[in-house]
Structure formats: C-alpha cells, structure tokens
C-alpha cells in the first residue's frame, strides 16, 4: 500500500469521524441547551456554554472511549461549562437590571407545562429534574453527568418533586 493510499484512508476516517460528531451534536442539541439553560438561567449564557462545550468535546474527541456514551459525555462537558459561567458571573446586579428582569418574566401558565416551574427550582434541583424527566436519564446516568452520587440525585429529585408539588398547589389555590 502506497503512502498516498494510506493518507487517503486516514482522511476518509477523519471525515467520517467529523460527520459522526456533528450528527451527535445535532441529535443532542436540545438536551445540551436545556441542561445549560437550567444551570445558567439566561439564553445567551446557555448558548455560550453549549458552544464552548461542543468546541471542547471536539478538541478532546480522542478522550471519548465509549461512543455509545456520547450524550452523557457531551452533557457532562456542557454542565461543567455552564457551572464555569455561573462561577465567573458577577454576583452583583444593578437594581435597574433586577427590575427589568422581574418585569420581563412571564407568569407561568398551565398550558406551557411544568418547564417554567422547573426553571424556578433551586439550582441543585433544576439540573437533576431536567436530566431525569426531560431527557430520560436514569438516576445513575444523571449522577454521572453531574458528578454526584446516586443518593444525592435521588434526594434532589425528591426535593424537586416536593417543591414542584407545592408550586402547583399554590397555582391552583390562586
């Protein structure tokens, strides 16, 4: 086999690998965005977290040992990026920005489903609930993606369910 033939085969494998990666990102883009959004609370920050996660995943594609676990791997990277954005974001908010945010926040409506209520959960519960209920991850998979123990995931799921129940009861009472 000539050097030229070997080079062509290698280029073909790289193109196939790139296409596979693009297909995976396309398939899981909603889950990536939803997880990032549930952590950072802002569309722009969620988009930044997902974009950075995709770049980092592509750069470290050799680190993916089990291609069948690509979704969990991508979600883990996206979660880490989202948490990095939250940590780097300043904790100070001007009163003007706070007032605008409150005025722009729509009231949750029953026809929108539970997503607005899930967004109102504390950070520790929101990501767990989103992965478990919206993305169909098991407790074990959710724990792996977020770097938690299975017990911590179960606890956060339980607390999240209780908080959602209380929010729904308040809505019904109004």
Buried (B, 14 or more C-beta within 10 A) or exposed (E): EEEEEEEEEEEEEEEEEEEEBEEBBEEBEEBBBBBBBBBBBBEEBBBBBBBBBBEBBEEEBEEBEEEEEBBBBBBBBBBBBBBBBBEEEEEEEEEEEEEEEEEEEEEBEEEEEBBBBBBEBEBBBBBBBBBBBBBEBEBEBBBBBBEBEBEBBBBBBEBBBEBBEEBBEEEEEE
